[in-house]
Each structure stands twice: as C-alpha cells, then as structure tokens.
Amino acid sequence: MLADIEAIRSEFPALARWTHFAIAHKAPLPRRAETAFSDFANDFVEHAGENVFSMDRIEEARSSLGALVGAAPETLAFIKNTSEGVNLVAAGLRLSPGDQVLVSELEHEANLLPWRRLEATGIELVIVSGGSEELLDRIGNKTRVVAASWVTYGAGYRFDIETLAKACRAQDALLVVDGIQGVGVLSTPLRDLGADVVTCGGHKGLLGLAGAGFLYCREPAVERIEPVYTAKFSYEHTDKWSSPMKLRTDARRFEYGNPNFLGIAVLKRSAEFLTELGLDAIEARIRLLTTRLLNHLIAAGLDIATPLEWEKRAGIVSLSWDSPSKAVRKLRERSILVSAKDESLLRIACHFYNTEEEVDRLAEELTACR
C-alpha cells in the first residue's frame, strides 16, 4: 500500500485547489513532470536544444516507460494518442474484403471509427452488444481483428483481455486494445496481458500531456502491420541510400520524423514517478477508494452503471444521471472535478492521490444534488 498519501499529494499542486475525480478525462501533473518543462526550456533557450532534441533521450524515455508498463522497450513506439495508434493498425493490417472485425458497442470512437471506415473496402464490421462473454461468443474463423478497451471510457467496464487474447490467438486474429483507462491504473504488465496491440494516450493514468502516448505491439504481431508512414527511424538503417530498404522488425517501425520531444520528456518523468510508487500499490489504493465510494452510493440508492466486482471494473465509477453536465458544473462550483459521458453518465474516476475524506465528501454532494 501507499504509505504517505499527504506526501504524495504534495507532488500535485492542483490538489490544493481541487478535489480531483476526473483523471478519466485528464490528469493533474505532478511537480516532477513540471520540471521537465523548465529543463526543456532551459536547454532549448540556453543551449540550443543540445540534450532535449537527442534521440538518446528518447530511448531513455522508452526504457522508463517499458519499466512501468511491463514491456520490452523495443515493443513500444511513441505516438500522439490512442486514435493514432488504432488508425496505424487499422490501415496497416491490409485486411481483405470479407475479413471480419469485431468491436464492442461499449467502445470509444477512437477504437470504433477507424474500423468503421474499413467497411467501404468490404470488411465485415460486427458491432457486438455486451462485454467479454459476448465478444468471445462471436469470435470465429472469419475474425481477423477484435477491438476492445482494457477499461471502457463510459461505465468503466473492464474487459477480460487475457481470455480474449487466448481466443483470438486460436483463430489467428489480432486483439487491439484501447488501453488509456487502464494503463497507470491496473498493474498487469502488458507482456502478460496478452493483447497484440495496446494503444494509449499519455494524458490520463500516465500523468502526461496530450500529444505524447505509446503503441505497444507484441513481437509476433509486428510484421503483420505495415507502417502507414515511414521515415528514417522506421528502417533498420538510417542511410537513405541503403539497399534494400528494410523496415524495423520491432515497434519502432511505426515511428517517423521528429517525435514530440517535450511530451516524451514529461512522460518519462511521470513514468519514473509511477514506477517509484509501484503499480501494485496504485491499483490496491484505487480498489480501496472505489469500493468505499460504491458502498456509499449503494447506501444512498443511486443508480450505478459500473459493475460492482473489482475484476470487471477499475478506477471509473459511473452513475446513470439526468443532465450529468449540469451536475459537473454544480460540483465544479464546489471545487470538485468529475466528468460527464454519453449525455447519461456522471463519471467519477478515483486515483491514488485521492483520500478517503474526499470520497466521503463526494458521496454526500452526489446524494444532495441528485
């Protein structure tokens, strides 16, 4: 368990002003991530970017990120966001007419629209109602891709990724996972999760900036996905006249041009901070807080949209709510940050820096404003 919550909270200046239950929307930045800004600016202004534009620093960040998420550095590519990662895979798989893609109806548009676009090419897109069991029932010999979230953005339902991965492997299908609501919250290493691809923005559980995320690609899946774009970093050799041109055989084949140096510098600092805390301890803390919150909400008779069992949820607790945007504004007036989704859900997202007292206060406010 995390020992000194007050010391941890001191890393987040925003927490002095706000009760933050909105990490499912965007994260507050810790101080050590903030120092990445000043270090970047100082090096840029005073030393013409001697270090911050170094690809060696990018490789150091890749190693730091890999240590946090439980993945070999070479299985990670730096990308802008979840949407870019899904698009890279959807376009790069070169699916054929008649190939089947399964997508849950619970998916965010980031993990739906790139697959819907393929319908015009003759791909059979099947939108599956329900969760893990329903997806498992639909996987067959025509299935080439299953697209699912580790944790869904709305109700906070956690898919059984490990079981889905085994079923996909049996049919030689790829499992493509939107990881943004699970990474930095759940402790399962990506190498053990089983997904072929996990794509994730950096501005939520990773405590980073929008525009700097990652794509994880399991080694056997890499060469099944052709990069949509290429530049020198996509190839084994950076000599533009080398022959033959050979793409990298690891996830770095999906990188091209200059990366987001500043965003990746911030991501590195936050990844190291999260590694120090430990994902096991972070997950245990989130489980404790969300369970406490759910117990309050059940006692108050509120309409909970999130599964109660821990194995089917994570950091998000959502309530069915009339006019959730109105409740978001009302709570913000009380310095409490939550978010609204799908015009029917009030979404609360606990993280390790929240306190039991904050959970209790939130439950009281929700009961009062229902």
N, C-alpha and C positions, 0 to 999 in steps of 0.2 A: 504493500500500500504506500501511497504518497505520504511522507511524514509531516512536512511543514507546509500546509496549504497557504498560510499567510505569506511565507517567504516566496512561494511560487507565484502568488497573486501580485506580489510587488514587482514581478517581471512585466506586468501588463498595466501600464499607466491608465488605460481606458477603464479599468475595473474600479478605479477610484470614483468615477462619474456614472458608470453604467452597470446595471445588473445584466450581464450578457448571456442570453439564452438563444443566440442567433448564429451560432457557428455553422449551422447547416446552410446559412446564407453567405456569410463571410466571416473570417476570423479577425479577432484583435491581434495586433502584432506584439510580440514580446520585445523587451528592450534590446536584447542581443541581436534581434533581426534589424531593429532600428539602426544599430551601429554599422550594419552593412551599408546603409545609405551613406553615412558620413565617411566611412572608409573609402567607398566607391568615389564619392565626390572629391575627397582629398586627393586620391591617386589620380583622378581624371584631371583635376584643375592644376595640381602642383607638379605632377609627374607625367602628364600627357598619357595617362592610362597605361603606365608601364606594366602593372600587375593585373588590373581588373579586366583587361582585354586579352589575358593569357589563356590559351586553351588548356594549359596545365591546371589552372584554377577550375576550369570546367570539369576536368577529370577528377580533381579532388572533391568537388561537389557531388559528382556521380558516385564516388565511393561512400561519401557521407550519407547520401540518400539510400544507397543499397544496404548499408549497415542498419538503417532504421527500418526499412520495409521488408528486409529479409530476402534480398535478391542480389545475385551477382551483378557487379557494375555493368558488365557487357550486355546484360539483358534489359538495360534501361536506356531509353532515348529521351532527351529533353524536347518537349513540345510546348505549344502555347497553352492548351487546355484540353478538357475531355472531348469536346466536339472535334477538335483537330485530330485527336487520336482515333476516334471512331471513323471519321472520314478517310484517314490514311488506310485503315484496314478495309473498309467497305470498297474503296476504289482499287486497292492493291491486290485484293484476292482474285480478281478476274473471274468472277463467277459466270456460269453459263446459263442460258435460258433453261428453265425447268428446275434449276437448283433451288432448294428451299432454305429460307431464313426464318427462324422462329424468334419473335420478340414478344415479351410480356406487355400487356396493356398498362402495366404499372410504370413503364419506363419514362424517363425524362426525354424531351425532344432531342437531346444530344445523342441518345442511343436509339433513336427511332427514325428521325428524318433522313440520315444518310442511307438507311436500309430502304425506306420508302422510295427514295429516288431511284433505286435499282429496279423497281417494278417496271419502269419503262423499258428496261432491257430484257424483260421476260423472266426475271427472277420471281419465284413464288414467295411472297411475304405472308406469313401467317401470324396474325396478332392473337396471342393466347390470353384468355381470361384466367386470372388467378395467379398463383405463385409457383413454388418449386415443383410441387406434385403435378400440376397441370402442364408445366413445361416438359417434365420428364415423360409424361404420357404421350406427348406429341413428337418426340424425337424418333425419327425413322431413317430408312435407308436413302431418302431423298434429301435429308437435312445436311446442309453444309455449314451453317452457322447458327448458333444460339446466342442471342444478345440479352444480357440481364445485368441488373445492378447488384453490387455486393449488398448495399442497403438502398432502398428506394427513397427518392427525394421527398415524396409526399407523406405517406403514412409511416415511413420508416421501417418497412418490412425488410427483413434480412433473408436473402435467397441462400439456399443450401448449395453454395458454389462447389464444394468438394464433391458432392454427389452428382451434380450436373456435369462436372468435368469428366467424371468416370463414364457417364452415359454418352457424352459427346465423343470421347475417345473411342468407345466401342463402335461408333458409326463413322469414325474418321472425320468428325465435324469439329469446327473450332468454337470454343466458348470465349466470347468477347464481353468483358465486364467493365461497366462504368463503376469505377472504384471511389469516386470522390466523397461519398458519405461514409465510407468505411476506413479508408487509409488515414492513419493517425488517430483512429478511434479504436479499432479492433486490432488484436495483437497477432493474428495468424500471419506468419511470414508468407510473402507472395509465392515463394518457391514451393510452399506446402499447400497453398490454396487450390492449386490445380488448374486455374484458368490459363488459357493460351495467351490471352491478351488482357491486360488491365490498363485502362487509360484514366488519367486523373489530373485535374487542375490543382494548383498549389495553394489556393486562397481560402481553403476551409480547414480540414483537420491538420494539414501540413503547416498552418500558420505562416503562409507566404503571401505572395502577390498574385493578382490575376495576371495572366500572360506568361506564367512560368509553371509548367507542370511536367508530367512524365508519361511515357508509354512503356509498360513492361511487356516483353514478348518472350514467352518460353522458347528455349532454344530450338526444339523440333519444329516450331511454327514459323520461325523467322523467314526461311527461304520460300514459304508458300505465299508470302506477301511482298509484292513488287512495290518499291517506293513510288509514290505519285510524283515526287520531285527528286532531283538529285543535284548535288554539287560536290565539291572535293571531299567533304567529310563523309559522304555516302560510300566512298570507294576505299578499297584496301590500300591503294596508293594515291597520294595527293598530286602526283605528276600528271598534268592534264594530257600529256602525250603518251602516257604508258599504254601498252597494248599487250593483251586485250584489257579492256576496262572491266574490272571485276568488283562487283558490289561487296560490301562488307557482309560477313556471314553472321553478324550479331545485330542487336537492335539499333546500333548506331547508323545502320544503313538508312534509317528514317530521318536522319538529321541532315540539314543542308544550310549553307550560308552561316552568317554570324548568329549565334544564339542570343537569347535575352540575358546578357551578362549580369545586369543589375538584379533581375528577378531571380536568377540562379544563385547569385551571391546571398540574397536574402533567404532563399530556400535552404541553402547549405547551413546557415546559422540556425535556422529553426529546426532542421532535421537533427542537428547535433544536440540542441536543447531537448527535443523529444526523446532522443536516444538516451540522454543522461537520466531523464525521468523514468524511462522504460515503458514500452507499450503494454506489458502485462499489468503494471501498476495503473497506467492510464485507463485501460479497459475496466479493471476492477473498480476504480473510482467512478467511472461513468455508469457502470452497472448499479452501484450503490445509490447514486443520486437519482437515476431514472426510476429505480424501483421505489424509492421514497416518494418521488413525485407521483407515480402511478397509484400508490396506496392512498395518497391524499385525494387524487382525482376520483378514484373509485368511491371513497367515502363520501365525496361531495355529489355523487351521482352524475358526473359529467360524462359525455359521450366520447369514449376513447376510440380512436381509429387505428391505433398501433397495437400489434399483438402484445400480449402480456408476458409470454415466455421469452426469457433472455435469448435463447437460441434463434428466435425469429425477429429480433429487434437489435438495436444498438443505441446510439445517442439521441435519436429523434423520438419524441413523444408528440403525437398529433391528436388534436381533438376535432370532431365534426362540429362546425360552428357557423351560425348565421352571421354574415358580414364580418369575416375574420379581419379584413383590412381595417375596419373600424376598431376592433379590439387591439390590433397592432398599434394604432395611433394612440388609443387611450392608455395602453401600458407604457408607451414611449413617454407620455407626459409624466409618468411616474418613474422615469429613468430605467425602465425595464425593456430590453430588446428581445423581441420574438419576431416571427415572420408568418406570412400567410401564403398558402399554396392552393392552386386549383379552385380558388373562389369558394371553397367549402371547408378548408382545413386551417386550423390555427396550429402552427408548428413551433414546438419548443425543442431546443437542442442543447442538452447539457454537455459540458466538457469538464476536464479535470480541475479547472480553476474555480468552478462554482462551489458554493458552500451549502451545507445543509440549511442554514438560516435563509439563504436566498431561495432555495427550493420551497421552504415553508411559506415564505412571503409571497412567492409567485402563486402558489396554490390558493392562498387567501384572496389575492387580487382576482384570480380567474373565477373563483366562486362568487365574488362580489359583482363582477361585470358580465356574468353570463346572461 
